[in-house]
Amino acid sequence: MGWPDLTHYECQVNSFHLEDYAPVEVALLEDGQPQISDADQVTLLRLGLAVADAVRNRVRAHASRTPIRCIISANDTNGVFRFHRIRSGEQWGVLNLDQYQWEMAVIVDDRP
């Protein structure tokens, strides 16, 4: 399938663009590039945190209590929500948030 592991697969399948569901303005530059203000990027992160809370509650309702990670990011062109099961030896992206230079990111882990 082209993914190095199940975590990468889940992050591709379990993702969506937050700006498609949030009350934010996405302006288009002359070259067609989307542009989202800093304030609207914060709105996208807040929406992502609300979605993470809902996903976490759904997972907690199951007896198996699978450990999950929600990854929320926003930059000047989009905002994305992803989640995956936490697996030993697998990870998507960079867990050190200080390494994100061009976007804001939040990681929400839930472990039984």
C-alpha positions as CSV (number, residue, x, y, z in Angstrom):
1,M,0.0,0.0,0.0
2,G,3.0,2.3,0.3
3,W,2.8,3.2,4.0
4,P,5.7,2.2,6.2
5,D,3.5,1.0,9.1
6,L,-0.1,1.0,10.4
7,T,0.3,4.3,12.2
8,H,1.1,6.2,8.9
9,Y,-1.9,4.4,7.3
10,E,-4.2,5.5,10.1
11,C,-3.0,9.1,10.0
12,Q,-3.9,9.2,6.3
13,V,-7.3,7.6,6.7
14,N,-8.3,9.2,9.9
15,S,-7.6,12.8,8.9
16,F,-9.6,15.8,7.7
17,H,-9.2,19.5,7.0
18,L,-10.6,21.5,9.9
19,E,-11.1,24.6,7.7
20,D,-13.9,22.7,5.9
21,Y,-15.9,22.7,9.2
22,A,-14.9,25.9,11.0
23,P,-16.1,29.4,10.8
24,V,-12.9,30.8,9.5
25,E,-12.0,32.9,6.5
26,V,-9.8,31.2,3.9
27,A,-8.7,34.0,1.5
28,L,-7.2,33.1,-1.9
29,L,-4.0,34.8,-3.0
30,E,-3.5,35.8,-6.6
31,D,-1.7,32.5,-7.3
32,G,-4.6,30.6,-5.8
33,Q,-2.8,29.7,-2.6
34,P,-5.1,29.7,0.5
35,Q,-4.3,32.1,3.3
36,I,-5.6,31.8,6.9
37,S,-5.0,34.4,9.5
38,D,-3.2,33.7,12.8
39,A,-6.5,34.2,14.7
40,D,-8.3,31.8,12.5
41,Q,-5.5,29.2,12.9
42,V,-6.1,29.4,16.7
43,T,-9.8,28.8,15.9
44,L,-8.9,25.7,13.9
45,L,-6.7,24.4,16.8
46,R,-9.6,24.9,19.2
47,L,-12.0,23.0,17.0
48,G,-9.4,20.2,16.7
49,L,-9.2,20.0,20.5
50,A,-13.0,19.6,20.7
51,V,-12.8,16.8,18.1
52,A,-10.0,15.2,20.0
53,D,-12.1,15.3,23.2
54,A,-15.0,13.6,21.3
55,V,-12.7,10.9,19.8
56,R,-11.2,10.3,23.2
57,N,-14.6,9.9,24.8
58,R,-15.7,7.4,22.1
59,V,-12.6,5.3,22.6
60,R,-12.9,5.4,26.3
61,A,-16.4,3.9,26.0
62,H,-15.0,0.7,24.7
63,A,-13.8,-2.0,27.1
64,S,-10.5,-2.4,25.4
65,R,-9.5,1.2,26.1
66,T,-7.1,1.5,23.1
67,P,-4.3,4.1,23.6
68,I,-4.7,6.8,21.0
69,R,-2.9,10.0,19.8
70,C,-4.7,12.9,18.2
71,I,-2.6,15.3,16.2
72,I,-4.0,18.8,15.5
73,S,-2.0,21.2,13.3
74,A,-2.7,24.6,11.7
75,N,-0.7,26.9,9.5
76,D,-1.4,29.8,7.1
77,T,-2.9,27.5,4.5
78,N,-4.9,24.8,6.4
79,G,-5.7,23.0,9.6
80,V,-5.7,19.2,9.9
81,F,-6.9,16.7,12.5
82,R,-5.5,13.2,12.6
83,F,-5.6,10.3,15.0
84,H,-4.1,6.9,15.3
85,R,-3.6,4.1,17.8
86,I,-0.4,4.4,19.8
87,R,1.9,1.5,18.9
88,S,5.4,0.7,20.2
89,G,8.1,1.6,17.7
90,E,5.8,3.6,15.4
91,Q,5.1,7.3,15.3
92,W,3.8,9.8,12.8
93,G,5.4,13.2,12.6
94,V,7.6,14.8,15.2
95,L,6.7,14.6,18.8
96,N,8.9,17.5,19.8
97,L,6.5,20.4,19.0
98,D,9.4,22.9,19.2
99,Q,10.6,21.5,15.8
100,Y,7.5,22.7,14.0
101,Q,8.6,26.0,12.5
102,W,5.8,26.8,10.0
103,E,2.8,25.6,11.9
104,M,1.2,25.3,15.3
105,A,0.6,21.8,16.5
106,V,-1.1,20.1,19.5
107,I,-0.7,16.4,20.4
108,V,-3.3,14.8,22.7
109,D,-2.5,11.3,24.0
110,D,-4.9,9.1,25.8
111,R,-3.6,6.0,27.4
112,P,-5.6,3.6,29.6
